[in-house]
């Protein structure tokens, strides 16, 4: 028999744990970032707008429908809710979405440098191909429009000068992807400081993916 879906209480605790982990690992600060997960076939659980994610409690989270209307909760849903709605519409397989501001990864977009694709085995296996969405005004419809061509094919997307969005089958997987993105971006940055940053050859990437049993999207 398959495992039953997590209860709403369990998802609320897990989502808050992810928010605290993002803050503890310096992937967000102040009121930055937003996190969501599916809560049944037509509901999402999302972080409230303007709240410090380090101080969130499970009861602070907001329930919305797939059109973005609030169903339950005291606060307003995240100002980036439209980005989350677009992600779930494009990716029925995604159960969770994490938007954070990983410093090194965002710095690469400010410098006009390419995303850290195939720099390390972890990049190939955990992240897949990372793409960069052009700059869009945060909290507006520009963000989902910029992401629209990329969401179906990428689990991780960098938003130019803004942050990153990671999708996952679980909240933990989406968090792992954001954390891995920042670590690989840091390696790429340090390699550039040391002289050059060369990706793994395509044949090496193929071997890495085969060994891990991963098929690229």
C-alpha positions in Angstrom: 0.0 0.0 0.0 1.2 3.5 -0.7 2.0 6.0 2.0 -0.8 8.3 2.9 -0.5 12.0 2.2 0.8 14.2 5.0 -1.9 15.9 7.1 -2.3 19.7 7.0 -0.8 20.0 10.5 2.3 18.0 9.3 2.6 20.2 6.2 2.3 23.4 8.2 5.1 22.2 10.5 7.3 21.1 7.6 6.8 24.4 5.7 7.7 26.4 8.8 10.8 24.2 9.3 11.9 25.0 5.7 11.4 28.8 6.3 13.6 28.6 9.4 16.2 26.6 7.6 16.4 29.1 4.8 17.0 31.9 7.3 19.5 29.9 9.4 21.5 29.1 6.2 21.6 32.7 5.1 19.4 32.0 2.0 17.0 34.7 3.0 16.9 37.6 5.4 14.4 39.9 7.0 11.0 39.4 5.2 12.5 37.9 2.1 11.5 34.7 0.4 8.3 32.7 0.2 7.4 29.0 0.4 4.4 27.0 -0.7 3.2 23.4 -1.0 0.1 21.7 -2.3 -2.7 21.0 0.2 -4.9 18.7 -1.7 -5.9 18.9 -5.4 -7.1 22.5 -5.4 -5.5 24.2 -2.4 -2.1 25.6 -1.6 -0.5 26.4 1.7 1.7 29.5 1.5 3.7 31.9 3.6 2.1 35.3 4.5 3.2 38.5 3.0 5.8 40.6 4.7 6.6 38.2 7.6 10.0 37.2 8.8 10.3 33.6 7.9 12.5 32.9 10.9 9.6 33.8 13.2 6.7 32.1 11.4 4.4 29.7 13.3 2.3 27.0 11.6 -0.9 28.9 12.4 0.5 32.0 10.4 0.3 30.2 7.1 -2.4 31.0 4.5 -4.5 28.6 2.5 -5.4 29.7 -1.1 -7.1 28.1 -4.0 -5.4 27.6 -7.4 -6.8 30.9 -8.6 -5.1 32.7 -5.8 -8.1 33.5 -3.7 -7.6 33.2 0.1 -9.6 30.4 1.7 -8.3 30.5 5.3 -5.7 32.5 7.3 -5.3 35.7 9.1 -2.8 37.4 6.9 -2.4 38.1 3.2 -0.7 35.5 1.0 2.8 36.1 -0.3 3.2 39.0 -2.7 4.8 36.5 -5.0 1.8 34.2 -5.0 1.4 34.6 -8.8 4.8 33.1 -9.3 3.8 30.0 -7.2 0.5 29.6 -9.0 2.3 29.7 -12.4 4.7 27.1 -11.2 2.0 24.6 -10.1 0.0 25.2 -13.3 3.1 24.4 -15.4 4.2 21.5 -13.3 1.5 19.1 -12.0 4.3 17.0 -10.6 5.6 19.7 -8.3 4.3 19.5 -4.7 6.4 22.3 -3.3 8.0 25.6 -4.3 10.7 27.5 -2.5 11.7 31.1 -3.5 14.8 32.4 -1.8 17.6 34.9 -2.3 20.9 32.9 -2.3 23.6 35.5 -2.3 26.3 34.0 -4.6 23.8 32.6 -7.1 22.1 36.0 -7.4 25.5 37.7 -7.6 26.3 35.6 -10.7 23.2 37.1 -12.4 24.2 40.7 -11.4 27.6 40.0 -13.0 26.0 38.6 -16.1 27.7 35.3 -15.6 26.2 32.0 -16.6 24.4 29.8 -14.0 26.6 27.1 -12.4 25.5 24.2 -14.7 27.5 21.0 -14.7 30.3 22.5 -12.5 30.1 19.6 -10.1 28.3 16.2 -10.0 25.9 17.7 -7.4 24.8 20.4 -9.9 24.0 17.8 -12.5 22.2 15.4 -10.2 20.3 17.6 -7.8 19.7 20.7 -9.9 19.4 19.6 -13.4 19.9 22.4 -15.9 19.5 25.8 -14.2 18.1 28.6 -16.4 18.0 32.3 -15.8 14.8 34.3 -16.2 15.2 37.9 -17.3 14.7 40.7 -14.7 11.0 41.2 -13.8 9.5 43.6 -11.2 9.0 41.6 -8.0 5.4 41.0 -6.9 4.0 41.7 -10.3 2.7 39.7 -13.3 6.0 40.3 -14.9 7.5 37.5 -12.8 5.3 34.6 -13.9 5.6 35.9 -17.5 9.4 35.8 -17.3 9.2 32.3 -15.8 6.6 30.9 -18.2 9.0 29.6 -20.9 11.2 27.9 -18.3 9.0 26.2 -15.7 8.1 23.1 -17.7 11.7 22.1 -18.3 13.6 23.3 -15.2 13.4 22.4 -11.5 15.5 25.4 -10.6 15.3 28.8 -12.1 17.4 31.9 -11.3 15.6 35.2 -11.4 17.9 37.9 -12.6 18.9 40.3 -9.7 16.1 38.8 -7.6 16.5 35.3 -6.3 15.8 31.7 -7.3 12.8 29.4 -7.5 13.1 25.7 -6.8 10.4 23.1 -7.3 10.3 19.7 -5.6 8.2 16.6 -5.0 8.5 17.5 -1.3 9.3 20.6 0.7 12.6 19.0 1.6 13.6 18.4 -2.0 12.9 22.0 -3.0 14.9 23.2 0.0 17.8 20.9 -0.9 17.8 22.3 -4.4 18.0 25.9 -3.2 20.8 25.0 -0.8 22.7 23.1 -3.5 22.3 25.9 -6.0 24.0 28.3 -3.6 26.9 25.9 -2.7 27.6 25.2 -6.4 27.3 28.9 -7.2 29.9 29.5 -4.5 32.3 26.9 -6.0 31.8 28.5 -9.5 32.5 32.0 -8.0 35.7 30.8 -6.2 36.9 28.9 -9.3 36.6 32.1 -11.3 38.6 34.0 -8.7 41.2 31.3 -9.0 41.4 31.6 -12.7 38.7 29.8 -14.6 35.5 27.8 -14.2 35.0 25.0 -16.7 32.0 22.7 -16.7 32.3 19.0 -16.7 32.5 17.5 -20.2 29.2 16.2 -21.6 30.4 12.6 -21.4 31.3 13.0 -17.7 27.9 14.5 -17.0 26.2 11.5 -18.8 28.1 9.1 -16.6 27.2 11.0 -13.4 23.5 11.0 -14.3 23.6 7.3 -15.2 25.3 6.4 -12.0 22.7 8.3 -10.0 19.8 6.9 -12.1 18.7 10.4 -13.1 17.1 11.4 -16.4 17.2 15.0 -17.3 13.9 16.8 -17.9 
